[in-house]
Amino acid sequence: IGFQVENAMSSIAAAWALGIDWTVIRRGLATFVNDAATAPGRFNLFDYKGATLIADYGHNPDAIQALCNAVATMPAQRRMVVISGAGDRRDEDIRKQTQILGGVFDDVVLYEDQCQRGRADGEVLALLREGLQGASRTSRVEEIRGEFLAIDTALG
């Protein structure tokens, strides 16, 4: 994933600038594991009943594009995504996220959680739905109230 390489490069540069020994930097890179325990929500891969699940907390268009670029390289018969939007983002950024997803995923489960960061109930869902209008790939959209119910719905 391109942005993860960029993040690693930035970390290496910061460590080098702080005078950390190269051996320590190399060891840190060699032993880093990108899983839910060490980097939760950062492109964590899981296997579930033969399907590849990815947990990623990308919450802006650039992060969603990076996610989609990676997903597009993975073989799949069908692609499904569960997404909500952070209410403290600009309307156009919330819409753009699902515009991007609509070109890569067949099924989209939109959810609204309890914390809408200043938005009225249903406002973020409406913006996400607007972003999917005219989607080139998405053929099914479902709206769910609550993160865990949305995930259960997708897995069921």
VENBEL-V747819 format. One record per helix or strand of 2 or more residues. SS is the DSSP state (H for helix, E for strand). FROM is the first residue (numbers start at 1). TO is the last residue. If there is no record, write none. Layout:
ss: {SS | SS}
from: {FROM | FROM}
to: {TO | TO}
This chain:
ss: {H | H | E | E | H | E | H | E | H | E | H}
from: {2 | 22 | 44 | 51 | 61 | 80 | 91 | 107 | 123 | 140 | 147}
to: {17 | 31 | 48 | 55 | 72 | 83 | 101 | 112 | 131 | 145 | 155}
